[in-house]
Amino acid sequence: MTNDALRKLLPIAGWPEERARLVQTTGGTDPILPTPFRIGETSTAALAAIGLAVSDLWELRTGRQQQVAVDTRRATASLRSGKYLQMDGAPVPTAHNAVMGVYPAKNGRWSYLHCNFPNHRAAALSVLGVPEDREAVRKAVARWDALELEEAILAAKGAGGMVRTMEEWAQHPQATAIASLPVMEIIKIADSPAEKLPDGDRPLSGIRVLDLTRVLAGPTCARTLAEHGADVMKITGAHLPNIGYQEYDTGHGKLSAHLDLREEQDLETLRGLVRKADVFSQGYRPGTLGMRGLSPEALAQLRPGIVYVSLSAFSHVGPWASRRGFDTVVQTVSGITSRQGELFPGSEAGPPNSPVDSRSIPARFTPGKRLWWKKPRSFSPITTNPRRKPKRLRLASSTGT
């Protein structure tokens, strides 16, 4: 089966187009889930690229190649892995906060409120001037202009947005700014000696990763590295809110530690960890960590050769580069939510919260990933998991960037 999405990824990793022919794809074609978006093809492309990278790593370690096969239906299901997660034989509750969702605003427009985190919920309710009650929120939003509400919630340090059509988004200054960007950029910022892969019996054995990301996209990226043998430590703060059930899904294979980056002592602890790390993955808004001395350039000086991965909602360029956002916010403002609601209306009036619980697949709709490195590495920038010594690698249940 031809996979155009995979062919668009290959040049980013410096691979020739012929490598796409090394992937065996089964399991049908889109639509697999009820959505107009080609999430089956793109999730398959992500896992195929991962498989090719893993195969390269395994060949570097052992001199042996692997075959890569991806089942498209299983790849698509992997985008919703949290919905299939069970603990002690019971499903893990994944319900979002009761006031989170899409509401009708003035002039036939719709507004999305992102309220899963307590601080974002408090910001939205403060702007609306109502208690945490869905009916009260609905009545309050109905009195607002959707665009004015979007800006007011942002100013209150909340998250949300006006539902736009894809045509409206195409004319937006942010869409124009990122239109020519690839889905991922790899930027070399300096030179340093190449390092041999550490000893081990997994493709990423001995590679140390610091994971400073939250929610879904970034944690899934780091989980993918852990699946293939990397030693991953998640760094978060005790003062930061989290969504527990997502941690169950994205935290596999990781260590975890709390550091408060507002405190100089904890910042110095993090710098000490960086000196021993190989990969630093972060999902803060562009420039945020740079203000704390943790920019790609600063960490490359601290640990020559480090791979610095950045993920953000709206990319690193354009007027919205520093805007707070999450997957559902991006889908709302960029027309994805609108198109989904038009073609696959739900049981309630209005656009859905999101077409699919999409992860950080390379078909991400707003380019926002950058990978910086300071030396020739012995592993590929796109990674996830081969089994220990198989002749055939079958990927069907993991996602990554």
C-alpha positions as CSV (number, residue, x, y, z in Angstrom):
1,M,0.0,0.0,0.0
2,T,1.3,3.4,-0.9
3,N,1.9,5.7,2.1
4,D,2.4,9.3,1.1
5,A,2.7,10.4,4.7
6,L,5.7,8.1,5.2
7,R,7.4,9.4,2.0
8,K,7.1,12.9,3.4
9,L,8.9,11.8,6.6
10,L,11.8,10.0,5.0
11,P,13.8,13.1,3.8
12,I,13.7,14.6,7.3
13,A,15.7,11.6,8.5
14,G,17.9,11.7,5.5
15,W,16.5,8.5,4.1
16,P,15.9,7.8,0.4
17,E,12.4,7.2,-0.8
18,E,13.2,3.6,-1.6
19,R,13.2,2.9,2.2
20,A,9.4,3.1,2.1
21,R,9.4,-0.1,0.1
22,L,11.0,-1.9,3.1
23,V,7.8,-1.6,5.1
24,Q,5.1,-4.2,4.8
25,T,1.7,-2.6,5.5
26,T,-1.5,-4.5,6.1
27,G,-4.9,-3.8,7.7
28,G,-6.8,-1.7,5.2
29,T,-7.0,2.0,4.5
30,D,-8.8,5.0,5.7
31,P,-11.4,5.7,6.9
32,I,-10.9,3.3,9.8
33,L,-12.4,5.5,12.5
34,P,-15.3,7.9,11.6
35,T,-13.3,10.9,10.6
36,P,-12.5,12.6,7.3
37,F,-8.8,12.8,8.3
38,R,-6.3,10.2,7.2
39,I,-5.3,9.2,10.7
40,G,-4.8,5.5,9.6
41,E,-2.3,6.5,7.0
42,T,-0.4,8.9,9.3
43,S,-0.3,6.7,12.3
44,T,1.0,3.9,10.1
45,A,3.6,6.3,8.7
46,A,4.8,7.2,12.2
47,L,5.2,3.6,13.3
48,A,6.8,2.7,10.0
49,A,9.4,5.5,10.5
50,I,10.0,4.3,14.0
51,G,10.5,0.8,12.8
52,L,13.0,1.8,10.2
53,A,14.9,3.8,12.8
54,V,14.9,0.9,15.2
55,S,16.1,-1.4,12.4
56,D,19.0,1.0,11.8
57,L,19.9,1.0,15.5
58,W,19.7,-2.7,15.7
59,E,22.0,-3.1,12.7
60,L,24.5,-0.7,14.3
61,R,24.5,-2.8,17.4
62,T,24.5,-6.3,15.9
63,G,25.2,-6.0,12.2
64,R,21.8,-7.7,11.5
65,Q,18.8,-6.1,9.7
66,Q,15.2,-6.4,10.5
67,Q,12.0,-6.4,8.5
68,V,9.3,-3.8,9.4
69,A,5.5,-4.6,9.2
70,V,2.7,-2.3,10.4
71,D,-1.0,-3.2,10.7
72,T,-2.9,0.0,9.9
73,R,-6.0,-0.8,12.0
74,R,-3.8,-1.5,15.1
75,A,-1.7,1.6,14.4
76,T,-4.9,3.7,14.4
77,A,-6.1,2.1,17.6
78,S,-2.8,3.0,19.2
79,L,-3.8,6.7,18.9
80,R,-6.5,5.9,21.4
81,S,-4.4,3.7,23.7
82,G,-5.7,5.3,26.8
83,K,-9.2,4.2,26.1
84,Y,-8.2,0.6,26.0
85,L,-6.0,0.7,29.2
86,Q,-7.1,-1.5,32.1
87,M,-5.8,-1.7,35.6
88,D,-6.6,-4.9,37.6
89,G,-8.9,-5.9,34.8
90,A,-11.0,-2.8,34.9
91,P,-11.0,0.2,32.5
92,V,-9.3,3.3,33.6
93,P,-11.7,6.3,33.8
94,T,-10.9,8.9,31.2
95,A,-13.8,11.3,31.6
96,H,-12.9,15.0,31.3
97,N,-14.1,17.8,33.5
98,A,-17.8,18.5,33.3
99,V,-17.4,22.1,32.1
100,M,-14.8,21.3,29.5
101,G,-16.2,21.4,26.0
102,V,-17.6,23.4,23.1
103,Y,-20.4,26.0,23.7
104,P,-22.5,28.2,21.5
105,A,-21.5,31.9,21.5
106,K,-22.9,35.0,19.9
107,N,-23.6,35.2,16.1
108,G,-23.8,31.5,15.5
109,R,-20.1,30.9,16.5
110,W,-18.8,28.3,19.0
111,S,-16.2,28.5,21.8
112,Y,-14.1,25.7,23.3
113,L,-13.1,25.8,26.9
114,H,-10.1,23.6,28.0
115,C,-10.8,22.9,31.6
116,N,-9.1,19.7,32.6
117,F,-6.4,21.4,34.6
118,P,-7.7,23.2,37.7
119,N,-5.8,26.5,36.9
120,H,-7.2,26.6,33.3
121,R,-10.7,25.8,34.6
122,A,-10.4,28.6,37.2
123,A,-9.2,31.0,34.5
124,A,-12.2,30.3,32.3
125,L,-14.7,30.5,35.1
126,S,-13.2,33.8,36.3
127,V,-13.6,35.3,32.9
128,L,-17.2,34.1,32.6
129,G,-18.0,35.0,36.2
130,V,-19.9,31.8,37.0
131,P,-19.4,28.8,39.3
132,E,-18.3,25.4,38.1
133,D,-21.7,24.4,36.6
134,R,-22.2,23.4,32.9
135,E,-25.5,25.2,32.5
136,A,-24.2,28.4,34.1
137,V,-21.2,28.2,31.8
138,R,-23.4,27.6,28.7
139,K,-25.5,30.7,29.5
140,A,-22.4,32.8,30.1
141,V,-20.6,31.8,26.9
142,A,-23.8,32.6,24.9
143,R,-23.4,36.3,25.9
144,W,-19.8,36.5,24.6
145,D,-18.4,37.1,21.1
146,A,-16.3,33.9,20.5
147,L,-13.2,35.7,19.4
148,E,-13.3,38.2,22.3
149,L,-13.8,35.2,24.7
150,E,-10.8,33.5,23.2
151,E,-8.5,36.4,23.9
152,A,-10.0,37.1,27.4
153,I,-9.3,33.5,28.5
154,L,-5.8,33.6,27.1
155,A,-5.2,36.9,29.0
156,A,-6.3,35.2,32.2
157,K,-3.7,32.4,31.6
158,G,-6.4,29.9,30.5
159,A,-6.7,27.8,27.4
160,G,-9.4,27.5,24.7
161,G,-10.4,29.0,21.4
162,M,-13.0,30.0,18.9
163,V,-14.1,27.2,16.6
164,R,-12.8,28.1,13.1
165,T,-13.3,26.5,9.7
166,M,-10.3,25.2,7.8
167,E,-10.8,28.0,5.3
168,E,-10.7,30.6,8.1
169,W,-7.6,29.1,9.5
170,A,-5.9,29.1,6.2
171,Q,-6.2,32.9,6.2
172,H,-5.0,33.3,9.7
173,P,-1.6,34.9,10.2
174,Q,-0.4,31.9,12.3
175,A,-1.3,29.5,9.6
176,T,0.5,31.6,7.0
177,A,3.6,31.7,9.2
178,I,3.9,28.0,9.5
179,A,2.6,27.0,6.0
180,S,6.1,26.3,4.6
181,L,7.4,24.5,7.6
182,P,8.0,20.7,7.7
183,V,6.3,18.6,10.3
184,M,9.6,18.3,12.1
185,E,12.9,20.1,11.8
186,I,16.3,18.7,12.6
187,I,18.9,21.5,13.3
188,K,22.6,21.0,14.0
189,I,23.8,23.8,16.2
190,A,27.5,22.8,16.8
191,D,30.1,20.1,16.4
192,S,31.3,17.6,19.0
193,P,32.9,14.2,18.9
194,A,30.8,11.2,17.9
195,E,29.9,8.8,20.7
196,K,29.6,5.1,20.4
197,L,26.2,3.6,21.4
198,P,26.3,2.3,25.0
199,D,26.4,-1.4,25.5
200,G,23.1,-3.2,25.8
201,D,20.7,-5.6,24.2
202,R,18.0,-3.1,23.1
203,P,18.3,-0.5,20.3
204,L,18.4,2.4,22.8
205,S,20.0,0.6,25.7
206,G,22.1,3.0,27.8
207,I,20.7,6.2,26.3
208,R,19.5,8.6,29.0
209,V,16.5,10.8,28.4
210,L,15.1,13.6,30.5
211,D,11.4,14.1,29.8
212,L,10.1,17.6,30.7
213,T,6.7,17.2,28.9
214,R,3.1,16.9,29.9
215,V,-0.3,15.6,28.9
216,L,0.0,13.5,25.7
217,A,2.4,14.4,22.8
218,G,5.6,14.8,24.7
219,P,5.1,12.0,27.2
220,T,4.2,9.6,24.3
221,C,7.5,10.6,22.6
222,A,9.5,9.8,25.7
223,R,7.5,6.6,26.4
224,T,8.5,5.5,22.9
225,L,12.1,5.9,23.6
226,A,11.6,3.9,26.8
227,E,9.9,1.1,24.9
228,H,13.1,0.6,23.0
229,G,15.4,0.5,26.0
230,A,16.3,4.1,26.8
231,D,16.5,5.1,30.5
232,V,13.9,7.8,30.7
233,M,13.3,10.1,33.7
234,K,10.2,12.3,33.7
235,I,10.8,15.6,35.4
236,T,7.7,17.5,36.6
237,G,6.9,19.7,39.6
238,A,4.8,18.9,42.7
239,H,3.1,22.2,42.2
240,L,2.0,21.5,38.6
241,P,-1.4,19.9,38.0
242,N,-1.6,16.6,36.1
243,I,-4.3,14.3,34.7
244,G,-3.7,11.0,36.5
245,Y,-5.1,8.6,34.0
246,Q,-2.9,9.9,31.3
247,E,0.1,9.2,33.4
248,Y,-0.9,5.5,33.5
249,D,-0.8,5.4,29.7
250,T,2.2,7.5,28.9
251,G,4.4,6.7,31.9
252,H,5.4,3.1,31.1
253,G,9.1,2.4,31.5
254,K,9.9,5.8,33.1
255,L,11.4,7.0,36.3
256,S,9.9,10.1,37.8
257,A,11.1,13.0,39.9
258,H,9.8,16.4,41.1
259,L,11.8,19.5,40.6
260,D,10.6,23.1,41.0
261,L,12.3,25.1,38.2
262,R,11.5,28.3,40.0
263,E,14.1,27.4,42.6
264,E,17.8,27.8,41.8
265,Q,18.7,24.7,43.8
266,D,16.4,22.6,41.8
267,L,17.6,24.2,38.6
268,E,21.1,23.2,39.5
269,T,19.9,19.7,40.2
270,L,18.5,19.6,36.7
271,R,21.7,20.9,35.2
272,G,23.5,18.0,36.9
273,L,21.1,15.5,35.3
274,V,21.6,17.2,31.9
275,R,25.4,16.6,32.2
276,K,24.7,12.9,32.3
277,A,21.9,12.8,29.7
278,D,21.8,12.1,26.0
279,V,18.4,13.5,25.2
280,F,16.4,16.4,26.6
281,S,12.8,16.5,25.6
282,Q,10.6,19.4,26.6
283,G,7.1,20.7,25.8
284,Y,7.1,24.2,27.2
285,R,6.1,27.1,25.1
286,P,9.0,28.5,22.9
287,G,11.4,30.6,24.9
288,T,10.1,29.5,28.4
289,L,13.0,27.3,29.3
290,G,15.5,29.6,27.6
291,M,14.6,32.2,30.2
292,R,15.8,29.8,32.9
293,G,19.1,29.0,31.1
294,L,17.8,25.8,29.5
295,S,17.8,26.7,25.8
296,P,19.2,24.3,23.2
297,E,22.4,26.3,23.0
298,A,22.9,26.5,26.7
299,L,22.4,22.8,27.2
300,A,24.7,22.0,24.3
301,Q,27.4,23.9,26.1
302,L,26.6,22.1,29.3
303,R,26.5,18.7,27.8
304,P,28.2,18.7,24.3
305,G,26.4,16.3,22.0
306,I,23.0,16.4,23.7
307,V,19.9,15.9,21.6
308,Y,17.3,18.6,22.5
309,V,13.7,17.9,21.4
310,S,11.1,20.7,21.5
311,L,7.3,20.3,21.0
312,S,4.8,23.1,21.1
313,A,1.2,23.7,20.2
314,F,1.5,26.4,17.5
315,S,5.2,26.0,16.4
316,H,8.2,28.3,17.1
317,V,7.3,31.0,14.6
318,G,4.4,33.3,14.0
319,P,2.2,35.5,16.2
320,W,0.9,32.5,18.1
321,A,4.3,30.9,18.8
322,S,4.1,31.6,22.5
323,R,0.4,30.9,22.8
324,R,-0.8,28.3,25.4
325,G,-2.3,25.3,23.7
326,F,-3.2,21.6,23.8
327,D,-4.2,19.1,21.2
328,T,-7.9,19.9,21.5
329,V,-7.2,23.6,21.3
330,V,-5.2,23.2,18.1
331,Q,-7.9,21.1,16.6
332,T,-10.5,23.8,17.5
333,V,-8.8,26.8,16.1
334,S,-7.4,25.2,13.0
335,G,-10.7,23.8,11.5
336,I,-10.2,20.2,12.4
337,T,-13.1,20.2,14.9
338,S,-15.3,22.1,12.5
339,R,-14.7,19.7,9.7
340,Q,-15.2,16.7,11.9
341,G,-18.6,18.1,13.1
342,E,-19.8,18.8,9.6
343,L,-19.1,15.4,8.2
344,F,-19.6,13.3,11.4
345,P,-22.1,15.1,13.6
346,G,-22.4,13.9,17.2
347,S,-25.5,13.3,19.3
348,E,-25.3,16.9,20.6
349,A,-25.5,20.1,18.6
350,G,-22.2,21.7,17.8
351,P,-18.7,20.6,16.9
352,P,-17.1,17.7,18.9
353,N,-14.4,18.2,21.4
354,S,-11.9,16.5,19.1
355,P,-12.0,13.9,16.2
356,V,-9.6,11.5,17.8
357,D,-7.3,11.4,20.8
358,S,-4.4,12.0,18.5
359,R,-0.9,11.8,19.8
360,S,2.2,13.4,18.4
361,I,2.0,11.7,15.0
362,P,4.0,13.3,12.2
363,A,0.7,14.2,10.5
364,R,0.3,16.8,13.3
365,F,-1.6,19.7,11.8
366,T,0.6,22.6,13.0
367,P,4.3,21.9,12.7
368,G,5.8,22.3,16.2
369,K,8.6,19.9,16.6
370,R,12.3,20.7,16.5
371,L,15.2,18.5,17.2
372,W,18.6,20.0,17.9
373,W,21.9,18.2,18.2
374,K,25.5,19.0,18.7
375,K,27.3,16.0,17.4
376,P,27.0,13.1,15.0
377,R,24.8,10.6,16.9
378,S,24.8,6.9,16.5
379,F,21.0,6.7,16.6
380,S,18.2,8.1,14.4
381,P,16.1,11.1,15.4
382,I,12.9,9.1,14.9
383,T,12.8,6.1,17.4
384,T,10.7,3.3,19.0
385,N,10.9,-0.4,19.8
386,P,12.2,-3.6,18.2
387,R,12.1,-6.7,20.2
388,R,15.2,-8.2,21.5
389,K,16.6,-10.2,18.5
390,P,13.8,-10.7,16.1
391,K,14.2,-11.2,12.4
392,R,10.8,-9.6,11.9
393,L,9.7,-6.5,13.7
394,R,5.9,-5.9,13.8
395,L,4.8,-2.5,15.1
396,A,1.2,-2.1,16.0
397,S,0.8,-0.5,19.4
398,S,3.0,2.5,20.0
399,T,3.2,6.1,18.9
400,G,5.9,8.6,18.7
401,T,7.3,11.7,17.0
